[in-house]
Amino acid sequence: MPRLADHDQRRAQITGAARRVIARDGLAAATFQSVAAEAGISVRLVQYYFGTKRKFLLATHQAVVADAGTRFTRRLGTLGADPAPRDVIRAILTELLPADAARRQDAIVLNAFHAAVLTASDVGAEDTLGAPQFLIKTIAEQLRRVRTGATASARRAADLDAELIVASAAGLSQTLLVDIGAEDRADNLLDRLLDRMVEA
């Protein structure tokens, strides 16, 4: 009896190959041919699962974001039943940093997508903004837990501060990609950021 294909596993194989190609050679290098070669499968199979380059690029972006979400969930699970807002925010930001090979690859891939949005490409801003917006919303909710007052002004301040925190973490992530020495300062930089943005 022939073995049935595991379609989720095959898609993960293809998006995993695309991640490696993008991290190594850039987004423009991720073609049907290069991804198929990286995955060790036929071009026809990549086309069968994704149809267009845009579809496999977006699936690759979504795979990176999903893996980050899994890491966030795992890290938050170590904080106990009712973690302090600062601890939640710090855990999320820590998982954004390229502190190991897998997270470094993912950071390079996300940066490649960000750069592609700035030029004519198969990827637009609307395709990549969901994850940062989710992070901003999540961090804003944590900021509101430690700030008194439910005025519209206080809520707006939490939203703006959350956006600044995410932007700062993204900048630190980019710095760590090119300045290995910055790894030694990363924890201190996160703590200084949170000292200024999160009331204890």
C-alpha positions as CSV (number, residue, x, y, z in Angstrom):
1,M,0.0,0.0,0.0
2,P,1.5,3.4,-1.0
3,R,2.5,5.8,1.8
4,L,0.2,8.8,2.1
5,A,2.0,12.1,1.9
6,D,2.1,14.2,5.1
7,H,1.2,17.5,3.5
8,D,2.0,19.6,6.6
9,Q,5.4,18.0,6.9
10,R,6.1,18.6,3.2
11,R,5.1,22.3,3.5
12,A,7.4,22.6,6.5
13,Q,10.2,21.0,4.5
14,I,9.8,23.5,1.8
15,T,9.5,26.6,4.0
16,G,12.4,25.4,6.0
17,A,14.5,25.2,2.8
18,A,13.3,28.7,1.9
19,R,14.4,30.0,5.2
20,R,17.9,28.6,4.7
21,V,18.1,30.0,1.2
22,I,16.9,33.5,2.3
23,A,19.2,33.6,5.4
24,R,22.2,32.6,3.3
25,D,21.5,34.4,0.0
26,G,18.7,36.9,0.4
27,L,15.1,37.0,-0.5
28,A,15.6,37.4,-4.2
29,A,17.5,34.1,-4.3
30,A,14.5,32.2,-3.0
31,T,13.1,30.9,-6.3
32,F,11.3,27.6,-7.0
33,Q,14.5,26.2,-8.3
34,S,16.7,27.2,-5.4
35,V,14.2,26.2,-2.8
36,A,13.6,22.8,-4.4
37,A,17.3,22.2,-4.6
38,E,17.8,23.1,-1.0
39,A,14.9,20.8,0.0
40,G,16.1,18.0,-2.2
41,I,12.8,17.8,-4.0
42,S,11.5,18.6,-7.5
43,V,10.5,22.1,-8.6
44,R,7.1,20.6,-9.5
45,L,6.5,19.6,-5.9
46,V,7.2,23.2,-4.7
47,Q,4.8,24.5,-7.3
48,Y,2.2,21.9,-6.3
49,Y,2.2,23.0,-2.7
50,F,2.4,26.7,-3.2
51,G,1.6,27.6,-6.7
52,T,3.3,30.9,-6.8
53,K,6.5,32.4,-5.5
54,R,4.4,34.9,-3.4
55,K,2.6,32.1,-1.7
56,F,5.7,30.2,-0.7
57,L,7.3,33.4,0.5
58,L,4.3,34.3,2.6
59,A,4.2,30.8,4.0
60,T,7.9,31.1,4.9
61,H,7.3,34.3,6.7
62,Q,4.3,32.8,8.6
63,A,6.5,29.8,9.6
64,V,9.1,32.1,11.1
65,V,6.4,34.0,13.0
66,A,4.8,30.8,14.2
67,D,8.1,29.5,15.5
68,A,8.6,32.8,17.4
69,G,5.1,32.4,18.9
70,T,6.0,28.9,20.0
71,R,9.1,30.2,21.7
72,F,7.2,33.0,23.4
73,T,4.6,30.6,24.7
74,R,7.3,28.2,26.0
75,R,9.2,31.0,27.7
76,L,6.1,32.5,29.2
77,G,5.2,29.1,30.6
78,T,8.3,29.2,32.7
79,L,7.2,32.3,34.5
80,G,4.5,30.8,36.6
81,A,0.8,31.4,37.0
82,D,0.7,35.2,37.4
83,P,4.0,36.7,36.1
84,A,4.8,40.3,36.6
85,P,4.2,42.5,33.5
86,R,7.9,43.4,33.3
87,D,8.9,39.7,33.3
88,V,6.4,39.0,30.5
89,I,7.7,41.8,28.4
90,R,11.3,40.9,29.1
91,A,10.6,37.2,28.1
92,I,9.0,38.3,24.8
93,L,11.9,40.7,24.0
94,T,14.5,38.1,24.9
95,E,13.0,35.6,22.4
96,L,13.2,38.3,19.7
97,L,17.0,38.5,20.0
98,P,19.2,36.4,17.7
99,A,21.0,34.7,20.6
100,D,21.3,31.3,19.0
101,A,21.6,29.9,15.5
102,A,17.9,29.3,14.9
103,R,16.9,32.8,16.1
104,R,19.7,34.3,14.2
105,Q,18.5,32.7,11.0
106,D,15.0,33.8,11.7
107,A,16.1,37.4,12.4
108,I,17.9,37.5,9.1
109,V,14.9,36.2,7.3
110,L,12.6,38.7,8.9
111,N,15.0,41.5,8.0
112,A,15.1,40.3,4.4
113,F,11.3,40.5,4.3
114,H,11.4,44.0,5.8
115,A,13.8,45.1,3.2
116,A,11.7,43.6,0.4
117,V,8.7,45.7,1.6
118,L,10.7,48.8,0.8
119,T,11.3,47.8,-2.8
120,A,9.1,46.5,-5.6
121,S,8.7,42.8,-4.6
122,D,6.3,40.0,-4.2
123,V,5.8,41.0,-0.5
124,G,4.0,44.1,0.8
125,A,3.8,45.8,4.1
126,E,0.3,44.4,4.7
127,D,1.9,40.9,4.6
128,T,4.4,41.5,7.3
129,L,2.8,43.9,9.8
130,G,0.7,41.4,11.7
131,A,3.4,40.1,14.0
132,P,4.8,43.5,15.1
133,Q,1.2,44.7,15.7
134,F,0.5,41.7,17.8
135,L,3.6,42.3,19.9
136,I,2.7,46.0,20.4
137,K,-0.8,45.0,21.5
138,T,0.5,42.3,23.9
139,I,3.1,44.6,25.4
140,A,0.6,47.5,25.7
141,E,-1.7,45.2,27.7
142,Q,1.2,44.4,30.1
143,L,2.0,48.1,30.5
144,R,-1.6,48.8,31.4
145,R,-1.4,46.2,34.2
146,V,1.2,48.3,36.1
147,R,-0.2,51.8,35.3
148,T,-3.0,53.3,37.1
149,G,-5.7,55.2,35.3
150,A,-7.9,54.0,32.5
151,T,-8.2,57.3,30.7
152,A,-7.9,57.5,27.0
153,S,-4.7,59.4,27.4
154,A,-3.2,56.6,29.6
155,R,-4.3,53.9,27.1
156,R,-2.7,55.9,24.2
157,A,0.5,56.3,26.2
158,A,0.7,52.6,26.8
159,D,0.2,52.0,23.1
160,L,2.9,54.5,22.1
161,D,5.3,53.1,24.7
162,A,4.7,49.5,23.5
163,E,5.5,50.6,20.0
164,L,8.7,52.2,21.2
165,I,9.7,49.0,23.1
166,V,9.1,46.8,20.0
167,A,11.0,49.2,17.8
168,S,13.9,49.3,20.3
169,A,14.0,45.5,20.5
170,A,13.9,45.3,16.7
171,G,16.9,47.7,16.5
172,L,18.8,45.7,19.1
173,S,18.1,42.5,17.1
174,Q,19.5,44.1,14.0
175,T,22.6,45.3,15.9
176,L,23.3,41.8,17.3
177,L,23.3,40.5,13.7
178,V,26.2,42.6,12.7
179,D,28.0,43.3,16.1
180,I,28.7,40.1,17.9
181,G,30.2,42.1,20.8
182,A,26.8,43.6,21.5
183,E,25.6,40.2,22.8
184,D,27.5,41.0,26.0
185,R,25.5,44.2,26.4
186,A,22.1,42.9,25.3
187,D,20.8,42.0,28.8
188,N,21.9,45.3,30.2
189,L,20.3,47.2,27.3
190,L,17.0,45.4,27.7
191,D,17.0,46.1,31.5
192,R,17.7,49.8,30.9
193,L,14.9,50.0,28.3
194,L,12.5,48.3,30.7
195,D,13.6,50.5,33.7
196,R,12.5,53.5,31.7
197,M,9.3,52.1,30.2
198,V,7.8,49.8,32.7
199,E,6.9,51.1,36.2
200,A,7.6,48.4,38.7
